[in-house]
Amino acid sequence: MNIPNAIDTDSFKANFHSYFVLLLLVMSIGVVQAQAPSKRAKLVIKPINTDSLVLYLTGSVVFSKQSLTEKGVTTPFNYLYDELNNNVYKTGFSLGVRSEGKLKRKNRYSVSVAMNQINAGAYYRKKFTLSPFIEEFTHFKADKKFTTINIAAHYKHFIPLRYIKNHKFYAIAGPSVDYRISTIIQESLVNGASKRAFIGANFGAEIERDSRYLFFAHYKLSTNFSQTTVPVKLNRFEIGMCINTKHLFKSK
């Protein structure tokens, strides 16, 4: 049986220039100021205020479940549906770094890079049967444990709460990209079904105390970056903590 290459980078390369342009727009803001009516206007570039940047170490517990839908998988192998289907969230973890700052001294944002150890339940949306000869089965076997590198960017909206003293409450939202770095099991490579790249959106809440540390709860919904014969939707709940490196390594 020929196993196709599971890494599909064509779509990523085709869209790379769009991400690069977007990054440049975020990293600098042009402001035109006129000194006098008789003088030519000058272009002043005001970059992001680096004084507001804060670097955190992050760690979280990740509860994951993947939903799979077969679309034209052809293979001589069949797997019993009841043995593979497990419609539950399973526990993994995530470790990484995160940078926070302000745009125009007002709008807060964060950018993070993390390594995720995913342990996911698998919900197979389609099942087949040849009753009364064969029980319910599926043509595809998903990999339930794998490792990804995640890059995420979040906008943080401050929500004032009077009854929470000495803390700041934020609602967050933003995009994220996961790239699978672990080996894909042979059963998942049939017909090029498994893909390494996922793209998705994150939503959640965060509570911060004196910029020393913060607690967060995020929901992440991701899907395959490129087309596949078995589309996967990866649902994740993350509960974790960030610690400011400035205070963590501060000498006494």
C-alpha positions in Angstrom: 0.0 0.0 0.0 1.5 3.4 -1.0 1.5 5.9 1.8 1.3 9.5 0.5 3.2 12.3 2.1 1.2 13.7 5.0 2.8 17.2 4.9 0.9 19.6 2.7 2.8 23.0 2.6 1.6 24.3 -0.7 -1.4 26.2 0.8 0.8 27.6 3.6 3.3 28.9 1.1 0.6 30.5 -1.0 -0.8 32.4 1.9 2.5 33.3 3.6 2.7 36.8 1.9 -0.7 37.7 3.3 0.4 36.9 6.8 3.6 38.9 6.4 1.8 42.0 5.1 -0.6 41.8 8.0 2.2 41.5 10.5 3.9 44.7 9.0 0.6 46.6 9.4 0.3 45.7 13.0 4.0 46.4 13.9 4.0 50.0 12.7 1.6 53.0 12.5 2.2 56.0 10.3 1.1 59.4 11.7 1.3 62.5 9.5 1.9 65.7 11.4 2.1 69.2 9.9 4.4 71.7 11.7 3.1 74.8 9.9 0.9 75.7 6.9 3.9 76.9 4.9 6.0 73.7 5.6 5.7 70.3 4.1 4.2 67.6 6.3 6.5 65.1 7.9 5.9 61.3 8.2 6.5 60.1 11.7 6.6 56.3 12.3 5.5 55.4 15.8 6.2 51.7 16.6 4.6 49.7 19.3 5.4 51.0 22.7 8.0 48.5 23.8 7.9 49.8 27.4 4.6 48.0 27.8 5.9 44.6 26.7 5.7 41.8 29.3 7.1 38.3 28.8 5.3 35.4 30.5 6.0 31.7 30.9 2.8 29.7 30.4 1.5 26.3 31.4 -2.0 24.8 31.1 -4.1 21.7 31.2 -5.7 20.9 27.8 -9.0 18.9 27.4 -9.3 17.8 23.8 -11.8 16.0 21.5 -11.7 15.6 17.7 -14.6 15.1 15.4 -14.0 13.2 12.1 -16.1 12.9 9.0 -15.1 10.4 6.3 -15.4 11.6 2.7 -14.4 9.0 0.2 -11.8 7.0 2.0 -10.9 3.8 0.1 -9.0 1.1 2.0 -9.1 -2.7 2.4 -9.0 -2.2 6.2 -12.0 -1.8 8.4 -12.1 -1.0 12.1 -14.9 -1.8 14.5 -16.8 1.5 15.2 -17.4 0.8 18.9 -13.7 0.1 19.6 -12.6 3.4 18.1 -15.4 5.9 18.8 -14.9 7.7 22.1 -16.9 10.9 22.2 -15.2 12.4 25.3 -12.6 15.0 26.2 -9.2 13.7 27.3 -6.4 15.4 29.2 -3.1 16.8 27.8 -0.9 19.7 28.6 0.7 22.8 27.0 3.9 24.8 27.8 5.1 27.9 26.2 6.0 31.6 26.2 3.8 34.7 25.8 4.4 38.4 25.1 1.9 41.1 25.9 1.8 44.8 25.0 -0.3 47.7 24.0 -1.2 49.2 20.6 -1.6 53.0 20.6 -1.1 52.8 24.4 -4.7 51.6 24.8 -5.5 48.3 23.0 -3.9 45.3 24.7 -2.8 42.2 22.7 -0.8 39.0 23.3 1.3 36.7 21.1 2.2 33.2 22.2 4.1 30.2 21.1 3.5 26.9 22.8 4.1 23.2 22.5 1.0 21.1 23.0 0.8 17.5 24.0 -2.6 16.5 22.7 -4.6 13.5 24.0 -7.9 13.6 22.3 -11.1 11.6 22.3 -12.3 10.7 18.8 -15.9 11.1 17.6 -16.6 9.4 14.2 -19.6 11.1 12.6 -20.0 8.4 9.9 -20.2 4.7 10.4 -20.9 1.8 8.0 -22.5 -1.6 8.3 -23.0 -4.8 6.2 -25.7 -6.3 8.4 -26.1 -9.0 9.4 -22.6 -10.1 8.4 -20.4 -7.3 9.8 -20.9 -5.0 12.7 -20.7 -1.2 12.4 -17.3 -0.2 11.2 -15.2 2.7 9.9 -12.5 2.9 7.2 -10.3 5.3 9.1 -8.3 5.2 12.4 -7.5 8.6 13.9 -4.3 9.3 15.9 -5.4 10.2 19.4 -2.1 11.3 20.8 0.2 13.8 19.0 2.3 16.9 19.6 1.8 20.3 18.0 3.5 23.7 18.0 0.9 26.5 18.4 1.2 30.2 17.5 -1.7 32.4 18.6 -2.4 36.2 18.6 -5.2 37.6 20.9 -6.9 40.9 21.3 -7.7 41.6 25.0 -10.7 43.7 25.9 -10.8 45.1 29.5 -14.0 44.5 31.4 -14.3 46.6 34.6 -15.7 44.6 37.5 -16.2 46.5 40.8 -16.4 43.5 43.0 -12.9 42.2 41.9 -10.3 44.3 43.7 -6.6 44.3 42.7 -7.4 42.2 39.6 -8.2 43.0 36.0 -10.6 41.0 34.0 -10.3 40.6 30.2 -12.2 38.9 27.4 -9.9 37.6 24.6 -10.3 36.5 21.0 -8.0 35.8 18.1 -6.6 33.3 15.5 -4.2 30.5 16.1 -2.3 28.0 14.0 -1.2 24.5 15.0 1.5 22.4 13.2 1.9 18.8 14.1 5.5 17.8 14.8 5.0 14.2 16.0 5.0 11.1 13.8 1.7 10.2 12.2 0.6 6.6 12.6 0.4 4.5 9.5 -3.4 3.9 9.7 -4.0 7.7 9.5 -2.0 8.1 6.3 -4.4 6.2 4.1 -5.4 8.3 1.0 -3.5 11.3 2.5 -6.2 11.7 5.1 -4.1 13.1 8.0 -2.8 16.7 7.6 -0.2 18.4 9.8 -1.5 22.0 9.8 -4.6 23.3 11.7 -6.1 26.8 11.7 -8.6 28.0 14.1 -10.0 30.6 16.5 -9.7 31.1 20.2 -12.1 32.7 22.7 -11.8 33.0 26.5 -11.4 35.0 29.7 -8.3 36.0 31.7 -7.8 37.5 35.2 -4.6 39.4 35.9 -3.0 40.6 39.1 -0.4 43.4 39.1 1.2 42.0 35.9 2.9 39.4 38.1 0.7 36.5 37.0 -2.6 35.8 35.3 -5.1 32.9 35.1 -6.9 32.0 31.9 -9.6 29.8 30.5 -9.7 29.4 26.7 -11.8 27.6 24.2 -10.1 26.7 20.9 -11.8 25.4 17.7 -9.5 24.3 14.9 -9.9 22.5 11.6 -7.6 21.3 8.8 -5.7 24.0 7.0 -6.0 22.1 3.6 -8.5 19.8 2.1 -8.6 16.1 3.1 -10.7 13.0 2.7 -11.2 13.0 6.5 -11.9 16.5 7.8 -11.1 16.9 11.5 -12.4 19.5 13.9 -10.3 19.8 17.0 -12.1 21.1 20.1 -10.0 22.2 23.1 -10.5 23.7 26.5 -7.4 25.2 28.2 -7.1 26.2 31.8 -3.8 27.6 32.9 -1.5 30.2 34.4 1.1 32.7 33.1 4.0 34.0 35.3 5.8 37.2 34.5 9.5 36.4 33.9 10.6 39.7 35.2 9.4 38.8 38.7 10.2 35.1 38.4 13.9 35.7 37.8 14.2 38.9 39.8 17.3 38.9 42.0 16.7 39.6 45.7 
